[in-house]
Amino acid sequence: MTVATVIKTSTKYTHLELGQDVDIGIAGYYTPEREVRLPDNGREVLYVVGQAVVESSCCGLKGNWTYAIIPGYVINWQYTQNERDLPVSEVQPIPDEATRERIRQIVEKKESAAMVGFW
């Protein structure tokens, strides 16, 4: 396997409005609460922590939980804005499964997150 097959190119990440509910259809919403830049082996991993809420569902279940979304390593922090004036950063997704699992465990423990996802 060559280095080129291991390293994915960077991508743009549009920062979410913190503290603003985002509807997810008729069942509920999620609210991004804060962004964290986690030091990791000389780099920074960006992750977003928030609350997800299910208000109604076909099964009658309701609930809420803490989640974390991990866009990746920060390459260029908030270098521009989009058409809605939200900041945009350049990030590098984390392709390596062992690294993902290590970071997932750190974030789960630090944030008490029930769900951790990667871009």
C-alpha positions as CSV (number, residue, x, y, z in Angstrom):
1,M,0.0,0.0,0.0
2,T,1.4,3.4,-0.9
3,V,1.1,6.6,1.1
4,A,-1.2,8.0,-1.6
5,T,-3.8,5.3,-0.9
6,V,-3.6,6.0,2.9
7,I,-3.9,9.8,3.0
8,K,-7.2,11.3,1.9
9,T,-7.4,14.7,0.5
10,S,-8.7,17.6,2.5
11,T,-12.3,18.8,2.4
12,K,-14.2,21.9,3.5
13,Y,-16.1,21.8,6.8
14,T,-18.8,24.4,7.3
15,H,-19.2,25.2,11.0
16,L,-22.6,24.8,12.5
17,E,-24.4,27.5,14.4
18,L,-23.8,26.6,18.0
19,G,-26.8,26.6,20.3
20,Q,-29.3,26.5,17.3
21,D,-31.7,23.5,17.0
22,V,-31.6,21.7,13.6
23,D,-34.8,19.9,12.8
24,I,-34.5,16.3,11.6
25,G,-37.9,15.7,10.2
26,I,-41.0,15.1,12.3
27,A,-39.2,13.1,15.0
28,G,-36.9,15.6,16.7
29,Y,-33.9,17.8,16.4
30,Y,-30.2,18.1,17.3
31,T,-28.3,21.0,18.8
32,P,-24.6,21.5,18.2
33,E,-23.3,23.0,21.5
34,R,-19.6,23.4,21.1
35,E,-16.6,22.7,19.0
36,V,-13.4,21.2,20.4
37,R,-9.9,21.2,19.0
38,L,-8.3,18.1,20.5
39,P,-4.5,17.9,20.4
40,D,-3.3,14.6,18.8
41,N,0.3,13.8,18.0
42,G,1.2,17.3,16.9
43,R,-2.0,17.9,15.1
44,E,-5.5,19.0,16.1
45,V,-8.7,16.9,15.7
46,L,-11.9,18.9,15.3
47,Y,-15.1,17.5,16.9
48,V,-18.5,19.0,17.6
49,V,-20.5,18.0,20.7
50,G,-24.2,18.4,21.0
51,Q,-27.5,17.0,22.1
52,A,-29.9,14.9,19.9
53,V,-33.5,14.7,20.9
54,V,-36.3,12.4,19.6
55,E,-39.6,13.9,20.6
56,S,-41.8,11.4,18.8
57,S,-41.4,8.3,16.8
58,C,-43.5,5.5,15.3
59,C,-42.7,3.3,18.3
60,G,-43.6,6.0,20.9
61,L,-40.0,6.2,22.1
62,K,-38.6,9.5,23.3
63,G,-35.1,10.5,24.5
64,N,-32.1,12.6,24.2
65,W,-28.3,11.9,24.2
66,T,-25.0,13.5,23.8
67,Y,-23.3,13.0,20.4
68,A,-20.0,14.0,18.8
69,I,-19.2,14.4,15.1
70,I,-15.5,14.3,14.1
71,P,-14.8,16.1,10.8
72,G,-11.1,15.3,11.0
73,Y,-7.7,17.0,11.4
74,V,-7.6,20.8,11.2
75,I,-5.6,21.9,8.1
76,N,-6.8,25.5,7.8
77,W,-9.0,27.0,10.6
78,Q,-11.9,29.2,9.6
79,Y,-10.1,30.5,6.5
80,T,-13.3,31.8,4.8
81,Q,-17.1,32.0,5.2
82,N,-19.9,30.6,3.1
83,E,-22.9,32.5,1.7
84,R,-24.7,32.3,5.1
85,D,-21.6,33.9,6.8
86,L,-20.8,30.6,8.6
87,P,-17.1,30.0,9.0
88,V,-15.5,27.3,6.8
89,S,-12.4,25.3,7.8
90,E,-10.3,22.9,5.8
91,V,-10.0,19.5,7.4
92,Q,-8.5,16.1,6.6
93,P,-10.8,13.1,7.3
94,I,-9.2,10.4,9.5
95,P,-9.1,7.3,7.3
96,D,-7.1,4.9,9.5
97,E,-9.4,2.6,11.6
98,A,-7.0,2.2,14.5
99,T,-6.6,6.0,14.8
100,R,-10.4,6.5,14.5
101,E,-11.0,3.9,17.3
102,R,-8.4,5.6,19.6
103,I,-9.9,9.0,19.0
104,R,-13.4,7.7,19.4
105,Q,-12.5,6.3,22.8
106,I,-11.0,9.6,23.9
107,V,-14.1,11.6,22.8
108,E,-16.6,9.1,24.3
109,K,-14.8,9.2,27.7
110,K,-14.2,13.0,27.7
111,E,-17.7,14.0,26.6
112,S,-19.8,11.0,27.8
113,A,-21.0,10.8,24.3
114,A,-23.5,7.9,23.5
115,M,-22.7,8.3,19.7
116,V,-19.5,9.3,18.0
117,G,-19.4,9.6,14.2
118,F,-16.7,10.4,11.7
119,W,-17.0,12.3,8.4
